[in-house]
């Protein structure tokens, strides 16, 4: 008998030795089949033939010619106690056709559903039947995460899904469009795409008006508060988006400003005359700044502090970190540490007049934390606050940092360099970009030198010797007059970088320790131990570093010394600077971009982007160069010569013998500048 439907107990079914599929079914496939059968039953019969012995007598078992995956799924359900092994399975008995051919036919003669159709059907199940990702996943044997991805793809504009069906888009490109469900936005980005349709470019364009979750405003406000206020966060289900994108930038700015104002009110409640909240630090405030002064602790606080210090040492004895301690001991030690910090904070305080007539700025730091800057006094209140001069006064007209570069007064800041792009490979980097990058290098040199007092002493000695003994005073790169050149007018945004924050923290730490009256400054410096006095010298020297490359200010010897200083410091600008479209790649020619990618990545990578248009090329290069540590030549630090010992730098920079009148050292004229080294009498 053949060609009839029969019911065979599951335990009586076996795998056919003539099954064409030799590579076994994967676990995920069996899971999906089991879920499908559980919710919808066995949609398709198994094809079987009787198993017979060598003499032709039946064994009572049946061999599964077609449907081995379904048999394994039924066994999985039996293993999970969902059915019994005696469960009858609907089968089609076939003893006429070749079992091997039937098995092959079932696996070959079929057309898989197009993924776009699958995405849309999943979406219909969610919209039409109200099923969530968990329910749909259970019915089809896939994870809820996979279902969410398919639902998101099914929500892409029907127009783009049709383009995908016609092979006009790849799956990766379709996933990039699925970052939002805004069909109009998806279609607009699609229409504006050029020949380069890389998924990252699509994602960039889709989120151009949104704020990434790692933006300082988003970190400060927080996702929960933003959503509670009615904001929507776009999340990419197909790639790592570091928390998504905040869709409403205006709402985010408003929430950040409101939160900053609340903190400003708390600061003003300390007794300050005013407190202003700003997302960005108001560098042009022009106010004088006062710092807290050292005040003695009360006898009670001194005694308590001493007792706490002894208790802290006893609790921490034998442990090098909190992680090594029992939880209860770590908690006790933390309470003691907090009380020590609270009492120690009483050692410094603002003068009552400064608080009564001064104020504070509450601003958003680069990492999303709040930055509170106290002690600023408006011009009309200065006499009431304190008539004494203030060291490091922010905005003081006598403070070099508060004075804009004199050249800027000639209108240089208002001049926009608009030049037609010359794509010749040999075109040099523009003067404005050279100035920008050298400003960043100057800032990095300042921070690095401030952390190396030994080299600061060498550099300072070299500069002073050049000024005192030779007529050519610009042989050093330390502007010891002292002059501190503001960098904000040379590179937009440089004052808000983490590197600038580090420099400001060091400056303010010293400023807060200075006596209010300059007459007491000598005694303050004398009272410092050698290490702290040397550290103060290093800090002061570091603030005068000037390695700016300006078209109107040529100083080859100073720049050469800056290079030597960078080498001695082993300066690594790559720790704090990366080539982005804004900082570098969008401001150079295509030839320079290709050269950068060749050096930083590979020639193959450079060839892949060589035919792109300039904006696309710059964006692609930014992605390729990220994390490589590549730097443009102006930011690189030369390696010291192999034969140099550790002391050669000191000999080269610091060991300058005083020349006689008859034996003044000769120096070469560079860039057409005539210079004469004449020993001083």
VENWO-V699438 format. One line per field, one symbol per residue. ss: DSSP state (~ for helix, > for strand, _ for the rest). burial: + if it has 9 or more other C-alpha atoms within 8 Angstrom, else -. A space follows every 50 residues. Layout:
BEGIN
ss->???
burial->???
END
This chain:
BEGIN
ss->___>>>>>>~~~>>>___________~~~~~~~~~~~~~~_____>>>>> >>_____>>>>>>>>>_~~~~~~~~~~~~________>>>>>>_____~~ ~~~~~~~~______~~~~~~~~~~~~~~~___~~~~~~~~___~~~~~~~ ~~~~___~~~~~~~~_____~~~~~~~_____~~~~~~~~~~______~~ ~~~~~~____>>___~~~~~~_~~~~~~____>>__________>>__~~ ~~~~~~~~~~~~~~~~~~_____>>>>>_________>>___>>____~~ ~~~~~~~~~~~~~~~~_____~~~__~~~~~~~~~~~~~~~~~~~~~>>_ _~~~~~~_>>>>>>_____>>>>>>>>_~~~~~~~______________~ ~~___~~~~~_~~~________________~~~~~~~~~~~~~~~~~~~~ __~~~~~~~~~~~~~~~~~>_______>_______________~~~_~~~ ~~~~~~~~~~~______~~~~~~~~~~__~~~~~~~~~~~~~__>____> __>__~~~~~~~~~~~~~~___~~~_________~~~__~~~~~~~~~~~ __~~~~~~~____~~~~~~~~~~~~_______~~~____________~~~ ~~~_________________________>__
burial->-------+++-++-+---+---------+++++++++-------++++++ ++-----+--++++++++++++++++++------+----++++++---++ ++++-+---------+-+++++++++----+-++-+++++++++-+++++ +++++++--++-+++---+---+++++++++----++-+---+---+-+- +++--++--++++-+++++++-+--++---++++++-------++++++- +++-+++-+++-+++-++---++-+++++-+----++++++++---+--- ++--+--++-++---+--------+---++--+--++-++--+--+++++ --++++++++++++++-+++----++++--++--+----+--++++--++ +++-+--+------------------------++++++++++++++++++ -++-+++++++++++++-++++++++++++---++++++-+--++++-++ +++--++--+++-+++++-++--+---+----++++++++++++++++++ ------+++-+++-+++++-+-++---++++-++++++++++++++++++ +++-+++-++---+-+++++++-+++--+++---+++-----------++ +-++-+--+-+--+------------+++--
END
